[in-house]
Amino acid sequence: MNVPSLPTVSKRPPIPTVMAQSAIPPAVSLNQQRFGPYPSSRFRNAVLEFVTDHFRLRTCRTLPRRACLLYHIGKCSGVCEGWISEEAYRETASQAAELLVNNGEALIAAMYNRIGDYAERLEFEKAENMLRHIRILERLPVKQIVDREVVVNQDVLYFGKDHVLIAKVQEGMLRDFYMQELGKGDQEASAACDSFLISHYCADRPDELIVNRIVDPRKVRASLRAAGSKPLLITQPKRGLKYDLLQLCKDNYEYRMQRNQYHS
């Protein structure tokens, strides 16, 4: 089996760089930090693209005298020409390395946490850029936070005050996030959750609904009962993988609401 090469961040003087090396190099310098292994070469390449695009770290082996094309298309910070100080560049490299010590689902979770940090500092462009790369990683054939053995379809719903964030999990793969208005009208927020579930899934429903809030699961289940199909499972988890999925939805929900507030 071919093992994908691993990204490294070289800490040799004068300036750190990021690149892919063979999975088992003949020797690893003590002043290099290696990351991985990653589930596939596609996942690794997406991580490398994220690091170079988001942190704008150089990928050249030899520091050039003049900025190359990567600088002019926004993929490098131009440290070779002094467009960023070496001190600031090293700090950026350290931030990238801090994320890359995580792997797989832990990396994506750490990226979501970083989005929250950006949002608190009102750095919404950075948050949006990171979210775009999260979407790329989540679309790869690698399961994130969900159970590989699950062969059912699940919808994970995080209900906020006026909106609901829905994540679709199909046969153990996290496929999509989308937001909808709750449309509660004169109802209390808790009752609006039940009404939304009944109206939204009356025509087509998954095998399981994972929710953070529900008033009467028995009533919702009865309203969505379909002849000839197995009973709908409704779960309100307090721990475990399903709870982690809800937390992922919560982070996504809060980021979107903060972004909307910033742009309004």
Stockholm file with secondary structure:
# STOCKHOLM 1.0

chainA/1-264         MNVPSLPTVSKRPPIPTVMAQSAIPPAVSLNQQRFGPYPSSRFRNAVLEFVTDHFRLRTCRTLPRRACLLYHIGKCSGVCEGWISEEAYRETASQAAELLVNNGEALIAAMYNRIGDYAERLEFEKAENMLRHIRILERLPVKQIVDREVVVNQDVLYFGKDHVLIAKVQEGMLRDFYMQELGKGDQEASAACDSFLISHYCADRPDELIVNRIVDPRKVRASLRAAGSKPLLITQPKRGLKYDLLQLCKDNYEYRMQRNQYHS
#=GR chainA/1-264 SS CCCCCEEEEECCSSCCEEEEECSSCSCCCTTEEECCCCSCHHHHHHHHHHHHHHHCCCCCSSCCSSCCHHHHTTSSCCGGGTSSCHHHHHHHHHHHHHHHTSCTHHHHHHHHHHHHHHHHTTCHHHHHHHHHHHHHHHHSSSCCSSCTTCCSEEEEEEECSSEEEEEEEETTEEEEEEEEECCCTTSCHHHHHHHHHHHHTSSCCCSEEEESCCSCHHHHHHHTCCTTSCCCEEECCSSHHHHHHHHHHHHHHHHHHHHHHHHC
#=GC SS_cons         CCCCCEEEEECCSSCCEEEEECSSCSCCCTTEEECCCCSCHHHHHHHHHHHHHHHCCCCCSSCCSSCCHHHHTTSSCCGGGTSSCHHHHHHHHHHHHHHHTSCTHHHHHHHHHHHHHHHHTTCHHHHHHHHHHHHHHHHSSSCCSSCTTCCSEEEEEEECSSEEEEEEEETTEEEEEEEEECCCTTSCHHHHHHHHHHHHTSSCCCSEEEESCCSCHHHHHHHTCCTTSCCCEEECCSSHHHHHHHHHHHHHHHHHHHHHHHHC
//
